[in-house]
Amino acid sequence: MSARCPVDDAPFRARRAEPWLGTLVDITASASSQQALDEGLRAAFAAVARIHRALSGHDPASELTRVNRDAASAMQSISADLRAVLTCALELAARSEGTFDPTVGAELAALGFLPVHSKCERGATWHDVILEDDGVWFKRPLVLDFDGIAKGYAVDCAMAVLRDAGTTQAIVNAGGDLRVHGPGTETVQLRTGGAQSAMLPLIAIGDGALATSAYGGRRRRIRGRLATPLVNPRNRLPSMSTRTVSVAAPTCIVADALTKVVALDGARAARVLASYGASAAIVSPLRGRWRCTRL
């Protein structure tokens, strides 16, 4: 997925990239002063780094790993970042009637997509997560997995910092999660895979977000069978869909999560998309060509 920042009248402009969140976070921004531009970019990458360290399910020292390890035994205090992501995740689980569920971490660990840092029970659901003013606790051992939305949240936070710093135009792109700020619109294109690789125009966005997930390219062979990191919460099995799903939404965290809802349950997706003011495009291979369906 690609997009370029439209040229505006701001005299200072820069593009920088750093490796975070398992991908390359690329930020392009414009501002009326070099100081505002430098401070905005520095603070944006600091926000991404903070979220990476707190919400990584792979880091044994992260806040998320501590919560997964201890919340079945006692209430765990949590940061504002973890609370924001968990609140959004539980709301999405309720609106989608469980199609989106942040508690599939045990299944992902069993498949080898996540490390095992603590005791967990497969089959737990979002109903087993109790979020209170003092923190969070679990009704039984489980593993929260934020890989599907933490990156989108980090993109949103980076954009908020850039806006506060006074940037007039910005794009934050984190490997499929994109947030745009500023006047005008930009056409986002999707690169298809395979022998007939091409760039397909998906959507034109201005102030908004777009998330794209292509699970077919993330398949791996586990114990002789192919699996993807997209687990269906209803049967707790990995989905083998080859479709690429893109969702446009007001925020990147919501767009990121809704790609899972669309990929897993197209029948319910239209209602959930509408409740967030979002839209989706599904790109799928058909007899050697690419078909795009919009919701």
N, C-alpha and C positions, 0 to 999 in steps of 0.2 A: 504494500500500500504506500502511495506517495502523494505528497502535496507540497506546493511551494508557497512561501509567504508573498502575497502581492506587494508590489512596490508602493510605498506611501511617501508622504512628504517629510517624514522624520529624517534628520540629517545623519543620525548615528544608527548603525545596523550591524548585527553580528550573528554568527551561527556557531554553536558549540555542541559537542557531544561527549557523553561520559557513559561508561558501562555500569548499569544498575538494573536491578529487578530481572536479572537473567536475560537482558537485552541491551541494546544501545539506545540511550535516551538522547534524542536530538532536539535541540531548542534553537529556533530562529526568532529574533526579536528586533524591534526598532524602537527608538526613544528620541526625545528631543535633546538629551544631553548624554555625554559619554558616561558620566557618573551614574545616572539612572539606569543606563543599559548594563553597566558592569555590576552594580549592586543587585539589580533584578536577576541577572543570570546566576550570580553567585548564590543568592538566596534560594532561587528555584532549585538548583542542584542540591543544596543543603537540605531542602525539604524532601526531595526524592530519596536522598541518602538516609534521612531519619526514618522514613517509612519503610525503606528496604530493611533496615536493621531491626525495626520493631515487629514487622509483620511477616517476616520470612519463615516459612514452614521447614526450610532446609537448615537453618542456623540453630544449633543446639542452645545458643545463648540468647535467642530472641525473646521478646515479650510474648509472642504467640506460642512459642514452644513451652514457656513457663506456664501459661494458662492451660494449654492442652495437658500438661503433666499433672497439674495440681487442682484444677477447678472441680474435679469430681470428689475431692476430699474437703475442700474449704472454699469459701468465697475468695475470689482473686481481684485485687484492685487492678484497674486498667487505665491506660493513657487515653487522652482525648482522641488520638488517631485510631486506636483499636476500637474504642466505643463508637466512633463515627462509622467505621467499616462494618462492625457487627450489627449496629442498628439498621443500616441499609440492607445488609444481608438477610436479616430476619424479616424485614418488611417485604423484600422481594420474595422470600419463601412463602409468606402468607398470601401475597397477591397472586403468585403463580400456583398456589395450592401444592407446594412442595416440588414443583418441577425444578426450581432453583433451590438447592439445599447446601449450606456451607459445611455440613457435617459428614461429607463423603471422604474425609481424609484417611480413615482407616482402610477403606477400599483402595484408595490410591497408594497407600503404603504397601498393602498386600500385593499390588500390581508392580511395585517398584518405582512409582513416580514420586514418592515421598519417602524420606527416611523414617525409621521408627524410633522416636525419642521417648515414648511413654507407653504405658499400658492403654489399650483401647478396645472397645467392643464394636465389631462390625454390625451395621444395621441401626445405629443410632440415628435420630432425625433432629431437625431443628427445634422440635417441641421439647427436646431434652436440654436445651440451652436456656438458662434463666438469666436475663439481663436486668439488673437492679441499679438503684442509685449508687450503692456502695461498690459495685463491681459485677462480676459474672460468676456463676457456678453451674455445674452440669449435674443432671439427675443420674447419670451413669458415665463411665469413662468413654470419651469420644475424642475425635481429632477434628478441630476446625481447620478448614483449608480455605485460605484467602487468595490462592494463586489466580483465581478467576476474577477478582475485583480489586485487589490491592494495587495492581499496576494502574488501573483506571483512577483510583483514588489519588495515587501519587501524581498523576498527570493533572488532575483537578487542583491539587494543592500547589503544584509548580505554577500553574496558570494564575491562581489567585495571588501568589507572591509577585509574579511579573506585573500583574495589573496594579497592585499596591505600589510597586516601585515606579509606576508612571510610564510603562511601555505603551506605545500607541498601536502596535501590531505585534502579534506573536503566534507561533505554532509550536506546540509541544508534541513530539512524536516518540512513542515508546513501543516500538515493535508491534504495530497493529492497533494501538490505542492513541487517538489523535484528538487534540483540543485546539481550537482556533479562536483567536480574539482579534477584534479590530474591524474596520470598515471593509465593505466589499465581500465577495464570496470567492471560494476557491474550489475547483473541481478535484475531487479525490479519485485516484485511479487504483485499480486492483490488478496486480500482476498474477495471471493464471500460471499454473504449473504444467508439466508434461511437455511432450514434443512440440505441441502447438502453442507455446507460451505467448501470451499477448497481454496488453494493457487495456483493461475494460474500465470506462468511466462509470463510477458508482453514484456519486452524489455531489452536489455543490453545497458547501456549508459556509456560513459566516461565523457569528458568535455561537459556537456549539461544539459538539463532540461526536466522534465516530469511533467505534471499536469493531475490529474484524478478527474472527477466529476461524482457522482452517485446521481442523483436527486430523484430517486424513494424512497430512504431512508429518504428524507427530506420532504415528503408529510405531510400536515396537513389538518385537516377538518375545513373549513371556511364556516359558514352559511349553514351547511349541505352538502357541496361539498368538495371533496379533491382537493388540489392545491399544486403546487411546486413553488420554487423561480425561476424557469426557465421560463421567459416570452418570448413569441414569438413576436418580434417587429412588425410583419406584421398584426397580428390580435389582439395583445395586450392581449392575453389570456395565462394562464399558461400551459406549456407542461406537459403531464402526462407520458412521456417516462420512461420506467423502465430500459433503457440501461445504462451501465457504459462506459464512454468515457475517454480514455487516449490519450494524445497528447505529442509527443516528439518534441522539438524545440530548437533552439539555446539559447533562454532565457525563463525564467519561466513566465514572464508577457504575452508573446505571446502564450506560451503553454496553460496557464490558459484561456485566451480569446478564443482560438480556440476550446476548449472543447465545448463551447456554440454553435459555428458555426457548428461543426460536429453533436452535439445532435439535433439541430433544422433543419438543411438543409444538409443532406448527399449528395444530388445531386450537390450542389455548393461547398461542402467542399474540394474535391480533388484539384480543381483549387486554392483555397485560401491557402490550406496547402502547395502546391508546391511553391507558391509565397513567402513563408516564409522559405522554406527548411525544412518543418515539415512533420511528419507522424502521423497516428492515428490508434488506435485499439478500436473497439467497442465490448464490451462484453454484451451479452443479454441472458436472460433465454429462453429456447426452450424445451418444453415438459419435464420439470424437469431437463434438462441439460443446460450447458453453451456453447454458440457459440461465437467464436471470429472472427470478420471481420476486416481486415486491409485495410487502405487507404494510 
